């Protein structure tokens, strides 16, 4: 239930990260790079587009500059809007129209496509860039329902804001308090930001660190959209198998009881992995490329039944 380490781009999701085991593999990588570079350069030439080339291989064009914007730095939490299309203009996904920004932690190796992490690093708040992203720093030969293997992409990004993780926590804490006040009066809030509602009090023992427990749970976003349902999950309370907020909440329960736990991302899945386009996330989880189903910096709601303490 909790990821140990960072499950990032595998070999199929970025030839730049592949380690060549023989000269043939090196030649295959170089060959694909040349193919992608030629396709992108032809697109730029045919459409009379002036763009700069980054040393990683992608091209970029400034659509809207902001000389007074703040420069982005490593580990900033970046809030941004995006659209992603194929080179022929076929739109895959955009959040410009729906207005729900994406979040990710800059230069923390938690962005897919990998090249976009380096591209956004060039920007300031309030700016809008267009990136022409080759497959070898995007999805490589990954087979998706939404694009072909070795696809090159056009990605527009508008940076709305940057925050520290402390600022994210404070914003989420305020949102959680407002939500709990409106929906669950009488809740308990702990120092970590966890909100606890003892919906059905148990009659058994409260679990202690190291004890085995068995639970049923539903994991949701704060809008109640369901992420995952799990039954009969058994694991020890030892800060390894579950996110910290879930373990903290379980220790407040008694066997046989049910509770609602609402927690900030700092005690849930934190920065997670940002996937653009977002709709591909479930495919990557299904294919075990990544293991995190939860979007970056998400407030989570758990509906939990503590079935047994051993």
Phi and psi in degrees as a GROMACS rama.xvg file:
@    title "Ramachandran Plot"
@    xaxis  label "Phi"
@    yaxis  label "Psi"
@TYPE xy
-117.77  136.191  UNK-2
-78.1596  131.327  UNK-3
-100.401  116.343  UNK-4
82.7807  -175.434  UNK-5
-115.707  115.327  UNK-6
-90.3896  99.4194  UNK-7
-104.234  -148.215  UNK-8
-66.2033  129.432  UNK-9
-94.3206  -173.409  UNK-10
-57.7517  -37.0986  UNK-11
-74.1371  -8.42027  UNK-12
-115.113  36.3739  UNK-13
152.066  96.1489  UNK-14
-63.6277  -23.4858  UNK-15
-64.7693  -24.17  UNK-16
-93.5441  -4.92774  UNK-17
-74.2453  143.614  UNK-18
-100.637  118.494  UNK-19
-70.5253  127.798  UNK-20
-97.7082  -9.32863  UNK-21
-160.657  169.072  UNK-22
-63.4046  -31.6475  UNK-23
-63.8081  -43.2499  UNK-24
-62.7182  -41.215  UNK-25
-60.2147  -41.1503  UNK-26
-66.2461  -38.6523  UNK-27
-63.661  -41.5076  UNK-28
-62.9607  -48.8568  UNK-29
-62.4592  -37.2442  UNK-30
-64.3653  -44.761  UNK-31
-65.9667  -37.7486  UNK-32
-60.9964  -42.8861  UNK-33
-65.6595  -39.9023  UNK-34
-62.2817  -49.1353  UNK-35
-62.8467  -44.8007  UNK-36
-60.359  -39.9601  UNK-37
-66.8457  -41.4397  UNK-38
-63.5888  -44.3242  UNK-39
-67.9045  -42.9385  UNK-40
-63.3395  -39.4972  UNK-41
-62.3627  -41.3582  UNK-42
-61.9815  -44.199  UNK-43
-64.495  -41.9145  UNK-44
-67.4728  -47.2654  UNK-45
-65.2022  -27.4905  UNK-46
-104.511  10.9139  UNK-47
51.2712  48.8789  UNK-48
-101.559  126.212  UNK-49
-92.9182  116.482  UNK-50
-141.843  152.058  UNK-51
-94.6043  149.328  UNK-52
-103.278  129.763  UNK-53
-84.5027  154.405  UNK-54
-68.5392  -12.4003  UNK-55
-80.4682  -16.2812  UNK-56
119.916  -16.2541  UNK-57
-84.8624  156.908  UNK-58
-105.901  153.723  UNK-59
-144.821  150.798  UNK-60
-135.771  132.773  UNK-61
-81.0696  118.017  UNK-62
-90.7731  -41.0603  UNK-63
-140.971  114.253  UNK-64
-89.1198  158.204  UNK-65
-144.988  93.5487  UNK-66
-64.1067  -22.4055  UNK-67
-96.8988  2.68432  UNK-68
-71.4307  162.865  UNK-69
-86.828  134.424  UNK-70
-68.8394  141.804  UNK-71
-85.5633  142.22  UNK-72
-127.559  158.351  UNK-73
-51.5241  134.467  UNK-74
77.3354  1.46473  UNK-75
-63.3187  145.05  UNK-76
-90.6682  113.482  UNK-77
-101.366  130.115  UNK-78
-103.52  125.752  UNK-79
-149.156  156.279  UNK-80
-104.614  155.273  UNK-81
-153.938  159.132  UNK-82
-136.735  146.239  UNK-83
-132.721  128.543  UNK-84
-133.989  164.147  UNK-85
-78.4043  167.616  UNK-86
-60.1309  -28.3829  UNK-87
-80.8447  2.92386  UNK-88
95.5137  -4.23756  UNK-89
-65.4544  117.599  UNK-90
-75.1645  128.762  UNK-91
-94.9314  -45.449  UNK-92
-165.998  148.433  UNK-93
-148.565  140.084  UNK-94
-111.86  12.4667  UNK-95
-64.5404  -40.1578  UNK-96
-79.6835  -38.8573  UNK-97
-79.3242  -21.756  UNK-98
76.3482  15.6448  UNK-99
-97.3741  106.402  UNK-100
-68.5578  153.257  UNK-101
-93.4512  156.754  UNK-102
-128.505  143.619  UNK-103
-158.652  161.015  UNK-104
-94.5903  117.191  UNK-105
-66.0531  135.736  UNK-106
53.8566  40.1212  UNK-107
-115.958  14.1519  UNK-108
59.7338  39.4503  UNK-109
-127.123  34.2011  UNK-110
-125.479  131.338  UNK-111
-124.879  118.216  UNK-112
-72.659  143.011  UNK-113
-56.9707  -41.9468  UNK-114
-61.6879  -27.0826  UNK-115
-67.2466  -30.1884  UNK-116
-58.7146  -45.0003  UNK-117
-73.7874  -31.9241  UNK-118
-67.6588  -46.1672  UNK-119
-64.2406  -29.3144  UNK-120
-58.5245  -23.8146  UNK-121
-76.0762  -15.0351  UNK-122
-93.7592  166.308  UNK-123
-116.029  163.419  UNK-124
-60.8781  141.613  UNK-125
85.2429  -0.575896  UNK-126
-99.5744  158.41  UNK-127
-131.031  125.684  UNK-128
-121.732  157.543  UNK-129
-117.809  128.286  UNK-130
-113.269  137.316  UNK-131
-108.314  103.506  UNK-132
-106.692  117.981  UNK-133
-73.2451  155.61  UNK-134
-61.1216  -30.982  UNK-135
-72.3557  -10.4662  UNK-136
-124.717  27.7824  UNK-137
-124.644  -107.055  UNK-138
-108.124  4.54174  UNK-139
53.4724  -130.178  UNK-140
-96.7905  18.6751  UNK-141
-62.1649  137.611  UNK-142
-98.0205  111.413  UNK-143
-113.882  158.637  UNK-144
-71.5688  -12.5963  UNK-145
-112.197  -10.0545  UNK-146
-162.149  159.153  UNK-147
-81.8764  159.068  UNK-148
-57.5521  150.36  UNK-149
62.092  30.4147  UNK-150
-77.7306  140.581  UNK-151
-101.487  150.673  UNK-152
-129  153.936  UNK-153
-109.784  121.596  UNK-154
-125.184  117.367  UNK-155
-94.1408  134.232  UNK-156
-132.605  132.74  UNK-157
-119.105  118.551  UNK-158
-84.689  118.176  UNK-159
-87.3266  -38.9981  UNK-160
-166.716  164.943  UNK-161
-132.16  148.7  UNK-162
-141.584  161.923  UNK-163
-88.5444  164.55  UNK-164
-66.6919  -28.275  UNK-165
-64.7635  -41.1879  UNK-166
-65.4989  -39.9342  UNK-167
-59.4786  -45.6289  UNK-168
-59.0025  -46.1279  UNK-169
-64.3617  -40.0117  UNK-170
-65.1702  -44.6161  UNK-171
-66.1545  -38.1814  UNK-172
-59.9221  -44.0719  UNK-173
-62.8377  -41.3052  UNK-174
-64.4771  -41.1603  UNK-175
-65.9367  -43.4428  UNK-176
-60.5619  -44.608  UNK-177
-62.0094  -41.7399  UNK-178
-65.0885  -45.1956  UNK-179
-68.06  -40.8597  UNK-180
-58.8001  -37.9449  UNK-181
-79.2158  -28.8334  UNK-182
-115.943  -27.5677  UNK-183
-139.032  67.4508  UNK-184
-57.0857  142.631  UNK-185
89.8021  10.0064  UNK-186
-70.212  160.278  UNK-187
-103.237  131.424  UNK-188
-116.628  128.942  UNK-189
-96.9182  172.093  UNK-190
-61.4587  -29.9982  UNK-191
-72.645  -13.7128  UNK-192
103.295  -4.70954  UNK-193
-67.2407  133.882  UNK-194
-110.039  130.629  UNK-195
-121.955  129.683  UNK-196
-125.02  117.245  UNK-197
-84.6108  84.2908  UNK-198
-72.1485  -37.5976  UNK-199
-134.198  112.408  UNK-200
-70.6722  133.8  UNK-201
-82.8423  166.229  UNK-202
-113.914  -4.26336  UNK-203
-93.6744  -157.257  UNK-204
-85.1964  153.496  UNK-205
-81.9633  138.238  UNK-206
-71.6462  147.005  UNK-207
-114.104  163.219  UNK-208
-55.3666  130.799  UNK-209
93.7488  -15.2415  UNK-210
-79.1135  149.804  UNK-211
-79.6996  136.533  UNK-212
-131.065  157.013  UNK-213
-126.167  128.402  UNK-214
-136.405  156.748  UNK-215
-108.136  142.888  UNK-216
-153.415  155.305  UNK-217
-118.237  129.881  UNK-218
-103.95  127.018  UNK-219
-133.956  161.89  UNK-220
-82.0654  171.889  UNK-221
-67.2282  -20.7533  UNK-222
-83.3848  8.3088  UNK-223
75.7495  5.64926  UNK-224
-68.6355  133.284  UNK-225
-79.7197  132.835  UNK-226
-99.2991  -46.6794  UNK-227
-160.507  145.039  UNK-228
-119.544  130.24  UNK-229
-132.006  135.341  UNK-230
-120.172  146.392  UNK-231
55.9595  44.2966  UNK-232
-84.1946  122.545  UNK-233
-118.6  133.077  UNK-234
-165.913  158.928  UNK-235
-82.0087  146.563  UNK-236
-80.4819  95.5043  UNK-237
-146.267  20.7567  UNK-238
64.6529  25.161  UNK-239
-119.902  -45.4453  UNK-240
-91.3096  -15.451  UNK-241
-134.08  157.901  UNK-242
-64.7628  153.516  UNK-243
-56.3374  -38.5474  UNK-244
-65.4322  -36.2033  UNK-245
-68.1089  -44.5005  UNK-246
-63.042  -40.6261  UNK-247
-61.8026  -42.8827  UNK-248
-66.4022  -39.7591  UNK-249
-61.4776  -34.7135  UNK-250
-70.7791  -14.272  UNK-251
-89.743  -8.6923  UNK-252
-95.4512  169.255  UNK-253
-121.598  149.328  UNK-254
-54.3237  134.608  UNK-255
93.1594  -7.73155  UNK-256
-94.5518  168.754  UNK-257
-129.183  148.082  UNK-258
-148.433  161.591  UNK-259
-113.71  127.728  UNK-260
-119.951  126.669  UNK-261
-120.983  129.146  UNK-262
-141.182  146.867  UNK-263
-71.8885  163.578  UNK-264
-62.5134  -24.2452  UNK-265
-62.4175  -24.824  UNK-266
-116.874  20.0273  UNK-267
-120.694  -116.331  UNK-268
-101.269  7.59766  UNK-269
52.811  -130.859  UNK-270
-75.6331  -18.3175  UNK-271
50.1689  -156.038  UNK-272
-119.218  129.375  UNK-273
-88.9422  124.634  UNK-274
-117.023  123.621  UNK-275
-120.416  117.446  UNK-276
-77.9705  149.062  UNK-277
-61.2906  -33.4672  UNK-278
-65.453  -16.2899  UNK-279
-82.5568  -12.5304  UNK-280
-53.7589  -48.8053  UNK-281
-64.9114  -30.8281  UNK-282
-65.4114  -43.1927  UNK-283
-65.9539  -36.171  UNK-284
-66.4951  -45.8153  UNK-285
-57.9432  -40.167  UNK-286
-90.4728  8.211  UNK-287
60.7824  30.9855  UNK-288
-80.0175  -40.8908  UNK-289
-127.749  163.837  UNK-290
-116.543  -6.43014  UNK-291
-91.9445  114.852  UNK-292
-81.759  -19.3201  UNK-293
-86.6515  136.675  UNK-294
-66.5621  152.92  UNK-295
-57.6446  141.275  UNK-296
52.2003  50.3892  UNK-297
-100.518  132.425  UNK-298
-70.2432  134.557  UNK-299
-119.868  151.549  UNK-300
-124.22  124.082  UNK-301
-110.377  132.856  UNK-302
-107.574  112.509  UNK-303
-123.875  138.095  UNK-304
-116.183  122.361  UNK-305
-89.8459  104.221  UNK-306
-87.228  -32.4094  UNK-307
-157.298  147.697  UNK-308
-126.994  123.503  UNK-309
